[in-house]
Amino acid sequence: MVPRFTPAHRGGSGTPLVCLHGFMDTWRIWELVLPTVERNHDVLAITLPGHAGGPPLARPASLGALVDAVEHALDQANLELAHIVGNSLGGYIAFQLAMRGRAASVVAFAPAGGWEPQDRSWMDLLNVQRELQAYIRTVAPQAEQLLATREGRRRATALTAANFEHIPTSLLVHQMLGIAACEAAGPLVESVLRDGWPLDASKVTCPVRIVWGTADELLTLPTAGARFRAELPQAEWVLLDGVAHSPQLDVPLEAAQLILGFTSS
């Protein structure tokens, strides 16, 4: 099977809303919430540079280059100001865009970059992500066969969704193949290990809602969100009991309502 990866999706009508996925994912991670949020918003869901279907990532690879590229995508789409929704790495980028004055609001699902400056536990996480991609590259040729079973789907979603039965197998196949094809993974890991997570969240002045699942085993509370607690006193926090790292996959209807309940107010 040859996967079909595309750089972006745009649909719906209303005020602009930009969706940013996490590390090694694609825009399709938002597929289950799009029909609901597009009732109220003109939605642009993009694939990040260096990820499967996205544009090349400028070299040398860095988080700053990612943010620059996303801001350029907003310019190309004629979106001066937009509500921005991000998951994990996408949440970190959403805060960076807010610092640049491009966000009307931010809804961040388990955003990255929230560790205290002296906390280096995220280094272990990046090494795990690098090992995960290496493993997935070995099994990706059998993606359809592996994900045809319930146990295969459970293992594939172990770090992203506590509830997985409703997720289409085709989406999980796409996600696995996308991880295998993410050319930016290695260079970005090296960049972050070298430079850390540059962010001054105290400069984010727009309304912020942070959503975190209590069953998140990738970015675990309270450590992974400690910096946001300190630097974003205006943020509204929503904890989802028993939900894992990607609420838009895990509980898509609830995730969509958490977006709309904030961006439409």
TITI-310788 format. One record per residue (C-alpha): residue number from 1; residue in one letter; x, y, z. Coordinates in Angstrom, 3 decimals, always signed. Layout:
BEGIN
     i   aa          u          v          w
   NUM    A          X          Y          Z
...
//
This chain:
BEGIN
     i   aa          u          v          w
     1    M     +0.000     +0.000     +0.000
     2    V     +1.310     +3.428     -0.979
     3    P     +0.076     +6.013     +1.552
     4    R     -1.421     +9.271     +0.357
     5    F     -0.223    +12.135     +2.475
     6    T     -1.433    +15.680     +1.867
     7    P     -0.110    +18.994     +3.196
     8    A     -3.347    +20.418     +4.567
     9    H     -7.106    +20.305     +4.845
    10    R     -9.441    +23.294     +4.735
    11    G    -13.185    +23.202     +5.252
    12    G    -16.147    +24.694     +7.018
    13    S    -17.172    +28.311     +7.448
    14    G    -17.053    +30.911    +10.165
    15    T    -14.187    +32.417    +12.123
    16    P    -10.742    +30.993    +11.270
    17    L     -9.464    +28.015    +13.271
    18    V     -6.049    +26.436    +12.753
    19    C     -5.330    +22.854    +13.936
    20    L     -1.752    +21.778    +14.658
    21    H     -0.855    +18.128    +15.229
    22    G     +1.822    +16.565    +17.409
    23    F     +5.267    +15.156    +16.731
    24    M     +5.406    +12.704    +13.783
    25    D     +1.655    +12.976    +13.134
    26    T     -0.211    +14.602    +10.213
    27    W     -3.244    +16.864     +9.933
    28    R     -5.481    +13.785     +9.853
    29    I     -5.092    +13.364    +13.629
    30    W     -7.965    +15.928    +13.733
    31    E    -10.185    +13.986    +11.329
    32    L    -12.700    +12.848    +13.943
    33    V    -13.385    +16.370    +15.271
    34    L    -13.460    +18.225    +11.946
    35    P    -17.125    +17.590    +11.037
    36    T    -18.208    +19.191    +14.324
    37    V    -15.856    +22.175    +14.492
    38    E    -16.367    +23.007    +10.808
    39    R    -19.985    +23.901    +11.583
    40    N    -18.704    +27.024    +13.318
    41    H    -15.269    +27.626    +11.839
    42    D    -13.287    +27.988     +8.653
    43    V    -10.770    +25.283     +9.592
    44    L     -7.220    +24.968     +8.328
    45    A     -5.524    +21.767     +9.519
    46    I     -1.934    +21.601     +8.344
    47    T     +0.798    +19.000     +8.311
    48    L     +3.957    +20.383     +9.885
    49    P     +7.129    +20.733     +7.810
    50    G     +9.242    +17.598     +7.648
    51    H     +6.251    +15.428     +8.503
    52    A     +4.546    +13.092     +6.035
    53    G     +2.838    +15.222     +3.390
    54    G     +4.152    +18.496     +4.759
    55    P     +6.678    +20.813     +3.098
    56    P    +10.402    +20.318     +3.693
    57    L    +11.715    +21.633     +6.989
    58    A    +14.294    +24.386     +6.688
    59    R    +17.813    +23.410     +7.736
    60    P    +19.196    +23.465    +10.275
    61    A    +16.116    +21.893    +11.823
    62    S    +14.782    +23.664    +14.896
    63    L    +11.569    +24.432    +16.736
    64    G    +11.941    +28.038    +15.609
    65    A    +12.021    +26.925    +11.974
    66    L     +8.790    +24.989    +12.551
    67    V     +7.072    +28.045    +14.018
    68    D     +8.312    +30.255    +11.173
    69    A     +6.949    +27.780     +8.630
    70    V     +3.536    +27.595    +10.292
    71    E     +3.332    +31.370    +10.453
    72    H     +4.152    +31.458     +6.738
    73    A     +1.331    +28.956     +6.118
    74    L     -1.054    +31.307     +7.926
    75    D     +0.127    +34.164     +5.713
    76    Q     -0.373    +32.057     +2.581
    77    A     -3.911    +31.235     +3.735
    78    N     -4.626    +34.929     +4.411
    79    L     -5.176    +34.261     +8.108
    80    E     -3.826    +37.234    +10.011
    81    L     -5.518    +36.128    +13.226
    82    A     -7.052    +32.746    +14.040
    83    H     -8.105    +30.565    +16.916
    84    I     -5.374    +27.957    +17.232
    85    V     -5.797    +24.411    +18.511
    86    G     -2.728    +22.272    +19.074
    87    N     -1.884    +18.876    +20.492
    88    S     +1.508    +18.129    +22.062
    89    L     +4.155    +19.712    +19.792
    90    G     +1.279    +21.515    +18.070
    91    G     +0.305    +23.039    +21.422
    92    Y     +3.830    +24.350    +21.893
    93    I     +3.721    +25.914    +18.417
    94    A     +0.308    +27.423    +19.204
    95    F     +1.805    +29.252    +22.194
    96    Q     +4.702    +30.487    +20.072
    97    L     +2.251    +31.849    +17.495
    98    A     +0.278    +33.509    +20.285
    99    M     +3.480    +35.248    +21.417
   100    R     +3.729    +36.634    +17.874
   101    G     +0.186    +37.992    +18.014
   102    R     -1.322    +35.480    +15.583
   103    A     -3.767    +33.761    +17.962
   104    A     -7.254    +34.984    +18.860
   105    S     -7.257    +32.164    +21.407
   106    V     -5.389    +28.927    +22.089
   107    V     -6.850    +25.554    +22.983
   108    A     -3.927    +23.280    +23.850
   109    F     -4.329    +19.532    +24.262
   110    A     -1.405    +18.278    +26.409
   111    P     +1.006    +20.897    +25.030
   112    A     +4.729    +20.193    +24.972
   113    G     +7.302    +22.550    +26.463
   114    G     +5.699    +22.859    +29.901
   115    W     +8.495    +21.416    +32.010
   116    E    +10.259    +23.632    +34.529
   117    P    +13.611    +24.904    +33.165
   118    Q    +15.584    +22.713    +35.560
   119    D    +13.515    +19.601    +34.732
   120    R    +15.275    +17.543    +32.070
   121    S    +12.928    +14.549    +32.118
   122    W    +11.761    +15.422    +28.619
   123    M    +15.099    +14.149    +27.306
   124    D    +14.039    +10.598    +28.101
   125    L    +10.765    +11.215    +26.267
   126    L    +12.575    +12.332    +23.118
   127    N    +14.789     +9.262    +23.177
   128    V    +11.668     +7.100    +23.516
   129    Q    +10.143     +8.868    +20.512
   130    R    +13.266     +8.233    +18.472
   131    E    +13.199     +4.534    +19.404
   132    L     +9.477     +4.395    +18.608
   133    Q    +10.026     +5.648    +15.085
   134    A    +12.839     +3.149    +14.516
   135    Y    +10.548     +0.313    +15.611
   136    I     +7.592     +1.515    +13.545
   137    R     +9.771     +1.733    +10.464
   138    T    +10.481     -1.982    +10.811
   139    V     +6.812     -2.968    +11.114
   140    A     +5.231     -0.366     +8.803
   141    P     +5.203     -2.695     +5.760
   142    Q     +2.781     -4.911     +7.734
   143    A     +0.688     -1.971     +9.029
   144    E     -2.619     -3.131     +7.544
   145    Q     -2.139     -6.692     +8.752
   146    L     -1.105     -5.608    +12.264
   147    L     -3.995     -3.180    +12.646
   148    A     -6.592     -5.624    +11.374
   149    T     -6.741     -7.126    +14.880
   150    R     -8.138     -5.612    +18.049
   151    E     -4.864     -6.269    +19.886
   152    G     -2.933     -4.555    +17.125
   153    R     -5.141     -1.475    +17.322
   154    R     -4.846     -1.433    +21.116
   155    R     -1.059     -1.528    +20.943
   156    A     -0.955     +1.132    +18.227
   157    T     -2.992     +3.566    +20.340
   158    A     -1.489     +2.720    +23.727
   159    L     +0.147     +6.146    +24.095
   160    T     -2.492     +8.267    +22.391
   161    A     -5.982     +7.012    +23.225
   162    A     -7.473     +5.092    +26.129
   163    N    -10.630     +4.599    +24.021
   164    F     -9.776     +3.221    +20.602
   165    E    -12.608     +1.051    +19.265
   166    H    -14.237     +3.972    +17.421
   167    I    -11.051     +5.002    +15.592
   168    P    -11.140     +3.847    +11.940
   169    T     -8.462     +1.311    +11.103
   170    S     -7.622     +3.316     +7.973
   171    L     -6.750     +6.315    +10.145
   172    L     -4.486     +4.196    +12.356
   173    V     -2.745     +2.765     +9.286
   174    H     -2.220     +6.299     +7.998
   175    Q     -0.823     +7.362    +11.357
   176    M     +1.621     +4.452    +11.544
   177    L     +2.865     +5.029     +8.015
   178    G     +3.115     +8.746     +8.704
   179    I     +5.357     +8.160    +11.711
   180    A     +7.587     +5.933     +9.594
   181    A     +7.791     +8.606     +6.877
   182    C     +8.507    +11.586     +9.169
   183    E    +11.869    +12.849     +7.908
   184    A    +12.082    +15.641    +10.482
   185    A    +11.944    +13.341    +13.507
   186    G    +15.664    +12.724    +13.946
   187    P    +16.839    +16.278    +13.198
   188    L    +14.167    +17.786    +15.473
   189    V    +15.049    +15.469    +18.348
   190    E    +18.711    +16.435    +18.015
   191    S    +17.797    +20.113    +17.881
   192    V    +15.623    +19.987    +20.998
   193    L    +18.176    +17.911    +22.911
   194    R    +20.675    +20.652    +22.115
   195    D    +18.529    +23.774    +22.549
   196    G    +15.657    +22.747    +24.829
   197    W    +12.175    +24.289    +24.595
   198    P    +12.549    +28.065    +24.155
   199    L     +9.311    +29.607    +25.372
   200    D     +8.201    +32.530    +27.491
   201    A     +4.560    +31.652    +28.023
   202    S     +4.076    +34.742    +30.166
   203    K     +4.030    +36.708    +26.891
   204    V     +0.874    +34.881    +25.750
   205    T     -1.923    +37.382    +26.318
   206    C     -4.828    +35.792    +24.428
   207    P     -7.424    +33.546    +26.121
   208    V     -6.043    +30.034    +26.749
   209    R     -7.699    +26.708    +27.536
   210    I     -5.411    +23.810    +28.426
   211    V     -6.896    +20.319    +28.198
   212    W     -5.067    +17.338    +29.680
   213    G     -5.999    +13.690    +30.082
   214    T     -5.302    +12.109    +33.457
   215    A     -4.214     +8.909    +31.677
   216    D     -1.593    +10.684    +29.540
   217    E     +1.554     +8.534    +29.717
   218    L     +3.593    +10.645    +27.293
   219    L     +3.318    +14.039    +28.990
   220    T     +2.373    +13.351    +32.579
   221    L     +1.019    +15.873    +35.027
   222    P     +2.012    +17.726    +37.091
   223    T     +5.600    +17.919    +35.807
   224    A     +4.838    +18.289    +32.086
   225    G     +2.534    +21.242    +32.757
   226    A     +4.319    +22.945    +35.656
   227    R     +5.659    +25.838    +33.595
   228    F     +2.256    +26.575    +32.104
   229    R     +0.702    +26.650    +35.575
   230    A     +3.266    +29.262    +36.606
   231    E     +3.438    +31.389    +33.441
   232    L     -0.182    +31.287    +32.247
   233    P     -2.273    +32.348    +35.234
   234    Q     -5.116    +33.314    +32.888
   235    A     -5.379    +29.809    +31.445
   236    E     -8.466    +27.707    +32.038
   237    W     -7.563    +24.100    +32.802
   238    V     -9.741    +21.116    +31.909
   239    L     -8.729    +17.653    +33.113
   240    L    -10.269    +14.670    +31.330
   241    D    -10.500    +11.636    +33.580
   242    G     -9.148     +8.457    +31.997
   243    V     -8.205    +10.156    +28.714
   244    A     -4.766     +9.769    +27.144
   245    H     -2.457    +12.074    +25.183
   246    S     -4.665    +12.907    +22.192
   247    P     -8.242    +13.756    +23.249
   248    Q     -9.196    +14.447    +19.629
   249    L     -8.663    +10.716    +18.990
   250    D     -9.675     +9.417    +22.385
   251    V    -12.926    +11.344    +22.965
   252    P    -13.511    +13.275    +19.720
   253    L    -16.996    +14.586    +20.486
   254    E    -15.931    +15.911    +23.874
   255    A    -12.744    +17.340    +22.363
   256    A    -14.749    +19.145    +19.667
   257    Q    -17.087    +20.620    +22.272
   258    L    -14.126    +21.788    +24.349
   259    I    -12.870    +23.638    +21.283
   260    L    -16.208    +25.133    +20.303
   261    G    -17.134    +26.045    +23.866
   262    F    -14.037    +28.236    +24.002
   263    T    -13.672    +29.608    +20.481
   264    S    -17.351    +30.445    +20.054
   265    S    -17.749    +32.311    +23.350
//
